[in-house]
Amino acid sequence: MSVDISFSWDDGAKEDLKLLDLLVRHEIPSIFFVPATNPERNVVPSHELRTIFDSGQEIGSHTYNHTDLKGLRYAESCIAIQSGREFLESVLSASIAHFAYPGGVFDAANIRAAKACVGTARTAKSMCFSKSFTFHIDTAFHFFDRGKLSLLKHGALNNPRALPWLIKLSPRYHYFDLMRAFADLLAQNPVPYNFHVWGHSWEIEQHGLWSELESFFIFVNENHKDQVKPYSAVFRS
């Protein structure tokens, strides 16, 4: 099999602890991208962040206060990214190499700043399966169904070569079964691929997707357990 499967979770919401229980139960490694503060919701306090880290999950930076970086100048972007990284390093007594753009939005100045501060930066671009990357890490699926029209739009925009698969498979499956179908399809392909799933624990809570997520973890373990990798093992900075 030639696909690496990995997971990441954004925003550091209090529901991350509920997510952690599920990850530990099913032995799923992942990375949590956590800001120090977030004006949109409460974040996990430092001692609980340490609990997540000590469980074997990875932690990545998400700016200090979940700042929308787009439009900020280079120096301002550097401060936002570096201060978030330094906060995590002080809490965890560990180096932080990985970063995710809040809201998935960024511009050229933000990219330059991120490259100066961290080893990798995860975007929110979906329907991307390439094994090769330099600095930006794109994703396969967001663990939230935004509708098939949105999926086709992102496929056309981000990965036109995936469109034939999407057009063939999307009428036959609902969103989460489509994720399973793509994981199976990529695993059977001799070309090496990445299958990276990202999401928000608060979004899973808000939309009642916990059983759906657990079902997906069970599917992955039953069918692709050897392909599930820690984030840093797949995306070495």
LUMMAR-986109 format. One line per 2 residues: number of its first residue (from 1); their letters; for each residue x, y, z of N, C-alpha, C, O. Coordinates in steps of 0.001 Angstrom, whole numbers. Atoms other than C-alpha are relative to their C-alpha. Layout:
REM residues N
NUM> A> X,Y,Z,X,Y,Z,X,Y,Z,X,Y,Z ~ ...
END
This chain:
REM residues 237
1> MS> 840,-1194,0,0,0,0,877,1246,0,1960,1233,586 ~ -871,-1144,224,1307,3458,-864,-630,1319,415,-408,2343,-230
3> VD> 601,-1233,-495,-706,5995,1114,350,173,1475,291,-779,2253 ~ -201,-347,-1409,205,7728,4367,-1220,776,478,-1623,1754,-151
5> IS> 1206,-625,-554,-2807,8694,6507,381,738,1281,1043,182,2157 ~ -325,-802,-1177,-2525,11488,9061,-1146,947,326,-2057,1146,-478
7> FS> 1103,-827,-500,-4713,13846,11089,530,1245,704,1601,1225,1311 ~ -295,-1202,-782,-4666,17387,12481,-1295,667,427,-2337,519,-211
9> WD> 1188,-615,-605,-7050,19424,14635,341,1418,426,1347,1639,1100 ~ -311,-1417,-184,-7220,23211,14862,-773,647,1152,-1829,170,1566
11> DG> 640,-1008,-855,-8076,25957,17364,147,-225,1495,-116,696,2269 ~ -223,196,-1429,-7291,24332,20737,-1240,122,861,-1147,541,2015
13> AK> 1260,-124,-751,-10950,24224,21818,-45,-970,1172,680,-1964,1198 ~ 117,855,-1186,-11979,22701,25151,-436,-1414,-366,-159,-2355,378
15> ED> 424,1329,443,-13522,19793,23200,1169,-867,-460,990,-2052,-739 ~ -1176,788,372,-9985,18719,22287,251,-1144,978,790,-2180,589
17> LK> -197,1077,-971,-9921,16673,25497,-921,-1182,-287,-543,-2337,-87 ~ 917,1071,408,-12962,14714,24336,565,-714,-1225,502,-1939,-1335
19> LL> -633,577,1178,-11213,14211,21021,1201,-844,394,1423,-1916,-169 ~ -1163,762,-458,-8073,13087,22840,-398,-1390,481,282,-2369,172
21> DL> 460,1308,-483,-10021,10292,24556,-235,-960,-1164,116,-2137,-1095 ~ 298,824,1175,-11150,9028,21155,1292,-422,-706,1433,-1572,-1122
23> LV> -1269,307,656,-7662,9226,19664,784,-1059,778,1339,-1985,186 ~ -726,962,-826,-6110,7344,22585,-664,-1365,-65,11,-2389,-175
25> RH> 740,1269,37,-8847,4701,22551,296,-781,-1277,412,-2007,-1249 ~ -198,667,1291,-8232,3960,18873,1441,72,-494,1734,-300,-1629
27> EI> -1435,-46,298,-4464,4558,18938,271,736,-1312,992,244,-2181 ~ -157,-839,1183,-4626,7314,16321,932,1169,345,585,1989,1195
29> PS> -866,-1168,-232,-1670,9745,16267,-489,1197,-806,-1053,1040,-1889 ~ 403,-1204,734,-2344,13331,15260,747,1191,580,1564,1048,1490
31> IF> -580,-1233,-513,-1312,16933,15809,-1120,994,279,-2069,1107,-497 ~ 940,-1053,-370,-3257,19693,17563,670,1347,-228,1734,1612,331
33> FV> -504,-1356,210,-2693,23249,16310,-745,938,954,-1954,1139,839 ~ 608,-661,-1155,-3289,25414,19364,528,1429,157,1740,1629,237
35> PA> -433,-1356,-371,-3215,29189,19936,29,144,1519,-541,-682,2232 ~ 6,-264,-1440,-2536,30635,23387,-1369,486,450,-1851,102,1516
37> TN> 1351,-494,-257,-5880,32458,23285,-769,1,-1309,-185,-49,-2391 ~ 846,-13,1193,-8815,32530,20902,-1255,804,330,-2048,376,1169
39> PE> 1179,-820,-323,-11448,35309,20918,-1323,-666,-359,-2380,-224,90 ~ 1223,661,452,-13944,32923,19304,-508,-1049,991,-1695,-1376,1000
41> RN> 399,1069,-932,-13946,30277,22064,1091,-216,1036,2226,227,861 ~ -979,349,-1017,-12230,29027,25196,996,-1024,-548,632,-1921,-1309
43> VV> -1008,968,415,-8975,27186,24632,396,-859,1196,155,-499,2348 ~ -431,893,-1074,-7542,24303,26605,1061,714,837,1979,1311,275
45> PS> -1022,-640,-850,-5561,25609,29607,1324,-741,-90,1390,-1862,-594 ~ -1357,518,172,-1848,24978,29832,175,-1407,566,832,-2240,-59
47> HE> -208,1323,-590,-2039,21966,32161,-677,-1086,-824,-188,-2215,-872 ~ 669,986,846,-4507,20216,29837,700,-128,-1351,683,-1195,-1966
49> LR> -829,77,1199,-2368,21095,26830,1157,-960,239,1540,-1728,-644 ~ -1087,911,-355,424,19282,28630,-505,-1450,15,223,-2367,-363
51> TI> 587,1340,-3,-1917,16291,29087,-76,-553,-1420,251,-1716,-1659 ~ 75,423,1404,-2502,16152,25324,1386,-392,-501,1556,-1433,-1135
53> FD> -1367,241,467,1228,16357,24644,577,-1266,633,1197,-2078,-53 ~ -557,1155,-701,2159,13772,27271,-653,-1319,-418,-95,-2392,-188
55> SG> 665,1217,478,-344,11320,25760,647,-553,-1272,336,-1665,-1698 ~ -649,434,1235,1847,11111,22651,-457,740,-1237,96,548,-2319
57> QE> 435,-818,1127,-61,13521,20440,977,1160,-199,1661,1574,738 ~ -873,-1128,292,1845,16320,18737,-759,1316,166,-1988,1357,120
59> IG> 560,-1345,-131,1287,20044,19227,691,909,-1008,1911,865,-1166 ~ -540,-976,937,1724,22754,16601,-547,1379,280,-1538,1536,993
61> SH> 365,-1395,-235,1466,26527,16550,-1149,442,-900,-1321,-57,-2012 ~ 1174,-505,731,-1646,28434,15436,-132,1509,243,-1238,2040,346
63> TY> -181,-1379,-452,-438,32002,16221,-297,103,1501,-725,-864,2130 ~ 240,-175,-1431,-741,33463,19708,-1488,116,312,-1973,-512,1253
65> NH> 1418,-240,-327,-4374,34618,19565,-931,-268,-1180,-1931,424,-1374 ~ 830,404,1139,-5779,32917,16456,-221,1177,-965,-1335,1429,-1422
67> TD> 37,-1183,856,-4958,35972,14348,-204,-381,-1455,457,-1286,-1965 ~ 123,99,1454,-6201,36185,10771,1189,748,-594,1238,1976,-539
69> LK> -1261,-602,416,-2806,36811,9200,-117,809,-1291,624,1772,-1487 ~ 48,-620,1326,-3874,37864,5725,-173,1512,126,-1077,1997,805
71> GL> 37,-1452,-57,-3196,41555,5239,999,595,972,1305,1785,896 ~ -1031,-490,-911,-648,41818,8047,1335,114,-722,1642,-677,-1614
73> RY> -1329,-136,565,2796,43050,7152,922,-1095,526,605,-1793,1489 ~ -943,1064,-338,5802,40761,7363,364,14,1485,294,-1023,2144
75> AE> -428,-80,-1400,6978,42002,10775,-1134,-368,952,-916,-1074,1937 ~ 1163,327,-836,3484,41779,12272,-299,-1490,-58,-636,-2100,957
77> SC> 237,1434,158,3071,38271,10875,1015,-806,794,672,-1800,1434 ~ -1042,695,-757,6387,37208,12378,-310,-1,1495,-148,-1020,2166
79> IA> 325,-108,-1426,5310,38447,15812,-1140,-951,356,-1078,-1648,1369 ~ 1163,859,-268,1966,36610,15605,383,-1476,3,-59,-2236,864
81> IQ> -373,1409,122,3539,33328,14528,1020,-393,1071,870,-1416,1739 ~ -1067,345,-940,6651,33408,16691,-485,18,1444,-81,-833,2237
83> SG> 487,-53,-1383,4819,34435,19874,-858,-1219,325,-825,-1714,1452 ~ 771,1225,-218,2427,31504,19447,895,-1203,189,645,-2058,1038
85> RE> -956,1104,-132,5329,29143,18959,710,61,1351,838,-961,2025 ~ -734,-131,-1257,7230,30500,21965,-878,-324,1205,-402,-893,2187
87> FL> 913,355,-1084,4157,30181,24182,-57,-1509,177,59,-2012,1295 ~ 99,1462,-77,3824,26496,23348,1302,-614,496,1287,-1545,1300
89> ES> -1288,545,-421,7530,25856,23788,237,214,1497,864,-616,2154 ~ -163,-250,-1426,7427,27436,27248,-883,-929,841,-488,-1351,1928
91> VL> 916,890,-710,4439,25302,28294,481,-1447,-50,416,-2172,943 ~ -290,1414,238,5695,22033,26831,1472,-349,184,1828,-1527,231
93> SA> -1450,233,-75,9474,22464,27194,463,-880,-1157,1232,-1824,-979 ~ -319,762,1210,9768,21158,23650,5,948,-1188,-663,1982,-1175
95> SI> -45,-807,1218,10574,22551,20223,-1286,-194,-802,-1817,-1302,-879 ~ 1206,35,829,7593,23392,18004,402,323,-1437,858,1429,-1727
97> AH> -448,-168,1384,8275,22919,14290,-1136,293,-964,-916,873,-2028 ~ 1110,-43,953,4800,22854,12741,-992,1113,345,-1153,1501,1502
99> FA> 902,-1148,-105,2257,25603,12154,-1170,-211,-952,-1023,-858,-1989 ~ 1157,-34,914,-1240,25975,10644,-547,1412,-29,-675,2061,1009
101> YP> 558,-1337,160,-2671,29205,9244,-1411,65,582,-2262,-727,174 ~ 1379,-154,-490,-5746,30334,11252,-954,338,-1152,-702,1242,-1948
103> GG> 978,-219,1060,-8764,30149,8979,475,-454,-1362,-272,-364,-2337 ~ -544,450,1275,-6519,28760,6252,294,1117,-979,480,855,-2168
105> VF> -210,-1133,911,-5965,32265,4833,1382,592,222,1860,676,1353 ~ -1349,-551,-85,-2595,33819,4047,351,675,-1319,-275,434,-2351
107> DA> -492,-650,1201,-729,35999,1591,1521,-124,-35,2114,-813,796 ~ -1439,167,207,2856,36378,386,816,424,1218,1800,-231,1561
109> AN> -728,-450,-1190,4000,38342,3450,-106,-1016,1124,862,-1248,1849 ~ 199,1022,-1029,2525,35698,5752,859,-1230,-272,1410,-1824,655
111> IR> -814,1159,357,4310,32929,3861,1463,248,358,2125,-617,931 ~ -1389,-329,-330,7657,34688,4209,218,-32,1508,1240,-528,1981
113> AA> -108,-9,-1459,7031,35189,7923,-18,-1418,558,777,-1763,1433 ~ 90,1379,-482,6016,31582,8454,1298,-752,-269,1770,-1502,585
115> KA> -1254,682,331,9140,30343,6681,1142,446,910,2089,-307,1138 ~ -1034,-499,-908,11225,32506,9013,-166,-532,1426,773,-495,2220
117> CV> 317,339,-1398,9543,31141,12156,-194,-1482,268,49,-1935,1387 ~ 360,1400,-223,8555,27485,11647,509,-866,-1148,963,-361,-2175
119> GT> -508,929,1008,9488,24385,9686,-981,-344,-1090,-589,-547,-2240 ~ 1051,287,977,6154,23682,7969,-1233,826,338,-1392,1291,1467
121> AR> 1268,-700,-214,2784,25383,7532,-1111,-758,-706,-1067,-957,-1920 ~ 1136,706,588,-454,23499,7006,-1055,989,-465,-1399,1925,258
123> TA> 1064,-824,551,-3076,25108,4803,-1333,-681,269,-1395,-1685,978 ~ 1314,654,-52,-6796,24329,4550,-453,-402,-1391,-1627,-709,-1597
125> KS> 329,463,1351,-6656,23463,851,-336,-1484,43,412,-2272,620 ~ 439,1394,-43,-8546,20200,333,104,-661,-1371,386,-4,-2373
127> MC> -90,828,1193,-8584,17403,-2256,1428,-32,-553,1633,-140,-1762 ~ -1406,45,392,-4766,17420,-2299,615,-1272,593,462,-1546,1783
129> FS> -493,1311,-428,-2968,14069,-2110,1488,-217,-273,1995,-1322,-79 ~ -1386,176,415,601,14704,-3238,903,-371,1169,743,143,2276
131> KS> -990,372,-1013,3443,13064,-1310,1112,1036,119,1783,1123,1147 ~ -1090,-965,-24,5837,15851,-2228,-473,1324,597,-1582,1779,316
133> FT> 284,-1316,-535,5924,19100,-276,1332,640,353,2317,-54,606 ~ -1208,-713,-407,8489,21760,500,-225,665,1350,496,395,2311
135> FH> 304,-703,-1251,6965,23991,3170,-1483,-85,332,-1848,-374,1471 ~ 1445,63,-206,3187,24089,2729,-502,-1443,-30,-93,-2246,-869
137> ID> 649,1307,-75,1150,21038,3700,-1475,205,-301,-2179,882,448 ~ 1414,-67,356,-2204,20729,1950,-719,-1250,497,-78,-2196,954
139> TA> 778,1064,-625,-5017,18407,2986,-859,-753,-1014,-1081,-293,-2134 ~ 905,786,833,-7253,15706,1562,-1457,369,283,-2209,716,-628
141> FH> 1392,-252,-385,-10488,16248,3503,-65,758,1325,744,546,2228 ~ 411,-618,-1257,-11941,18502,6168,-1055,-919,603,-1973,-1344,-98
143> FF> 988,895,-605,-13868,16372,8675,-1281,775,323,-1667,944,1480 ~ 1277,-705,-86,-17051,18304,8023,-569,87,-1413,129,474,-2351
145> DR> 627,43,1320,-19507,17989,5150,-540,1377,-377,-1536,1838,179 ~ 453,-1294,503,-19836,21306,3325,-841,-134,-1272,-1213,867,-1883
147> GK> 816,226,1185,-21787,19711,476,851,-398,-1199,2020,-25,-1298 ~ -745,521,1139,-20784,18041,-2759,406,1093,-978,1436,976,-1643
149> LS> -376,-1102,882,-20801,21299,-4715,1308,628,477,2180,944,-333 ~ -1228,-551,-560,-18129,22658,-2370,1177,-933,-256,2280,-483,-570
151> LL> -1049,987,229,-16143,19437,-2720,479,44,-1452,1682,25,-1714 ~ -360,-73,1416,-16238,19613,-6520,734,1297,-313,1673,1311,-1110
153> KH> -657,-1289,210,-15279,23289,-6412,1449,-46,470,2346,423,-229 ~ -1359,88,-510,-12241,22591,-4246,843,-967,-833,2037,-743,-1028
155> GA> -722,914,868,-11299,19637,-6438,450,678,-1282,1587,509,-1722 ~ -333,-709,1241,-11421,21792,-9555,1077,1045,234,1948,1245,-613
157> LN> -941,-1076,-302,-9458,24581,-7872,1362,-528,424,2392,-16,-16 ~ -1242,436,-635,-6842,22603,-5968,650,-1221,-639,1864,-1396,-545
159> NP> -547,1241,538,-6436,19303,-7788,-878,-507,-1145,-1629,-1466,-969 ~ 852,406,1136,-8077,19025,-11236,134,-1474,-374,-799,-2072,-909
161> RA> -182,1418,350,-6593,15552,-11675,-876,-923,845,-1129,-2066,464 ~ 883,807,-843,-8814,14323,-8834,-1458,82,-445,-2292,-699,14
163> LP> 1398,-196,404,-11981,15540,-10572,-648,-1247,-595,-1795,-1538,-257 ~ 647,1215,518,-12597,12325,-12555,-410,-972,1102,-1478,-1581,1037
165> WL> 360,851,-1138,-12500,10359,-9290,-1208,572,734,-2137,-156,1084 ~ 1100,-646,-716,-14784,12887,-7611,-1314,-156,-745,-2334,-510,-154
167> IK> 1222,79,809,-17290,12916,-10451,-539,-1419,-21,-1752,-1628,-17 ~ 424,1400,26,-17350,9120,-10521,-557,-456,1346,-1560,-1167,1403
169> LS> 337,541,-1313,-17578,8542,-6773,-1053,804,762,-1842,224,1508 ~ 858,-825,-850,-19517,11500,-5335,-1493,-311,-124,-2195,-200,881
171> PR> 1438,328,20,-22978,10482,-6640,-343,-1276,766,-1501,-1497,1120 ~ 263,1307,-599,-22583,7062,-5020,127,-14,1517,-329,-959,2160
173> YH> -295,23,-1423,-21544,8065,-1485,-376,1314,669,-320,2375,48 ~ 63,-1244,-760,-22370,10544,1230,1421,345,422,2332,-465,248
175> YF> -1333,-580,-156,-19419,12650,2355,982,-914,727,2090,-1134,239 ~ -963,759,-794,-17856,10446,5023,301,-1357,-621,1403,-1881,-460
177> DL> -292,1213,768,-18236,7301,2926,894,307,-1188,1693,-533,-1603 ~ -879,-420,1088,-16595,9228,103,1448,87,500,2376,-286,-217
179> MR> -1344,-12,-581,-13614,9814,2395,559,-1420,73,1722,-1646,-263 ~ -450,1387,-68,-13411,6065,2964,354,-530,-1388,1365,-1209,-1567
181> AF> -234,468,1367,-13670,5390,-768,1318,547,-546,2059,-172,-1216 ~ -1251,-582,464,-10807,7792,-1493,1196,-634,701,2217,-889,62
183> AD> -1099,653,-713,-8621,6247,1224,287,-1372,-606,1448,-1732,-799 ~ -169,1317,619,-9203,2799,-297,613,127,-1392,1509,-634,-1758
185> LL> -476,-189,1365,-8602,4076,-3820,1484,366,-24,2250,-177,-820 ~ -1399,-412,-33,-5323,5770,-2943,908,-1121,487,2034,-1266,11
187> AQ> -794,1107,-532,-4107,2754,-981,264,-1061,-1051,1284,-1748,-994 ~ -151,1008,1051,-4599,542,-4048,862,487,-1160,1248,-297,-2027
189> NP> -742,-589,1110,-2697,2911,-6330,1498,-172,227,1971,47,1342 ~ -1447,168,-182,1015,2182,-6951,744,1317,231,1869,1313,730
191> VP> -617,-1302,-227,1750,5933,-6854,-145,360,1479,-1239,220,2025 ~ 125,-372,-1420,2540,7123,-3288,-804,1283,181,-626,2251,-557
193> YN> 860,-1149,-273,-19,9546,-1831,-30,307,1496,285,-541,2331 ~ 357,-386,-1361,-793,11468,1335,-1510,149,96,-2162,628,-832
195> FH> 1429,-156,-278,-4270,11361,2833,-87,661,1369,-85,-7,2403 ~ 3,-732,-1262,-4438,14096,5447,-1389,573,292,-1969,1283,-529
197> VW> 1320,-448,-449,-7658,14799,7353,191,1014,1120,955,782,2056 ~ -74,-1011,-1053,-8094,17949,9423,-1414,361,453,-2392,77,-240
199> GH> 1319,-388,-496,-10921,19323,11533,98,823,1268,1178,1255,1673 ~ 105,-742,-1255,-12096,21097,14682,-837,-828,973,-1914,-1306,618
201> SW> 796,741,-978,-13237,19361,17850,-1299,735,324,-2332,99,531 ~ 1222,-763,-285,-15714,22203,18505,-1034,-184,-1093,-2234,-177,-816
203> EI> 914,203,1122,-17222,21652,15060,-628,-1390,62,-1808,-1568,-243 ~ 514,1365,-162,-17555,17920,15682,-1045,-33,1105,-2077,-690,973
205> EQ> 974,-102,-1091,-19305,18702,18970,-1270,710,-457,-2374,228,-207 ~ 1133,-825,420,-21560,21364,17434,-936,-733,-942,-2149,-528,-898
207> HG> 811,680,1014,-22754,19097,14625,-223,-1483,313,-716,-2231,-531 ~ 283,1371,-419,-22901,15828,16559,690,-1054,-842,67,-2035,-1250
209> LW> -724,888,905,-20185,14085,14545,936,-971,725,1792,-1588,90 ~ -914,872,-734,-18486,12100,17311,-107,-1447,-442,916,-2107,-622
211> SE> 144,1393,420,-19943,8749,16271,520,-194,-1420,1057,-1250,-1753 ~ -528,62,1361,-19059,9526,12650,1527,-47,17,2143,-787,-749
213> LE> -1449,-13,-104,-15486,10286,13647,523,-1326,538,1506,-1863,28 ~ -440,1288,-532,-15182,7145,15747,-129,-1093,-1045,735,-1962,-1156
215> SF> 191,968,1073,-16581,5130,12865,1132,97,-1027,1597,-916,-1548 ~ -1094,-164,961,-13920,6618,10595,1303,-548,573,2071,-1187,-145
217> FI> -1197,548,-625,-11163,5765,13072,-15,-1532,-39,1013,-2160,-294 ~ 125,1460,54,-12459,2182,13228,283,-497,-1413,1004,-1477,-1600
219> FV> -265,355,1401,-12479,2010,9419,1491,34,-301,2034,-896,-897 ~ -1430,-156,275,-8899,3275,9257,792,-1135,650,1675,-1714,17
221> NE> -738,1054,-686,-7676,767,11843,-259,-1378,-592,637,-2222,-617 ~ 326,1308,565,-9469,-2149,10215,572,-191,-1400,830,-1319,-1820
223> NH> -383,113,1407,-8317,-1356,6687,1376,577,-344,1995,168,-1326 ~ -1235,-695,365,-5229,868,6789,882,305,1213,1587,1314,1229
225> KD> -677,-310,-1262,-3707,627,10262,1484,284,-199,2033,1192,425 ~ -1432,-179,203,-140,318,8995,330,1292,-730,1482,1725,-741
227> QV> -226,-1235,754,-598,3467,6897,-254,1259,839,12,2370,381 ~ 254,-1153,-864,-1617,5712,9822,1320,423,641,1968,-367,1327
229> KP> -1312,-463,-440,1406,7853,10672,-118,1282,837,-1039,2074,639 ~ -77,-1307,-681,2293,10637,13116,281,1105,-1012,928,881,-2035
231> YS> -140,-1142,905,2223,14063,11500,1455,256,-359,1781,450,-1530 ~ -1404,-296,251,5958,14617,11886,704,-1086,-787,1718,-825,-1434
233> AV> -591,1093,788,6725,11218,10358,-319,175,-1479,469,-225,-2336 ~ 407,-213,1392,4860,12195,7189,577,1297,-536,1050,1358,-1670
235> FR> -395,-1336,438,5788,15872,7049,1227,457,791,1123,1257,1720 ~ -1234,-374,-706,9390,16188,8163,439,1375,-459,591,1621,-1656
237> S> -398,-1376,350,10432,19841,8316,1489,57,-326,2012,1125,-643
END
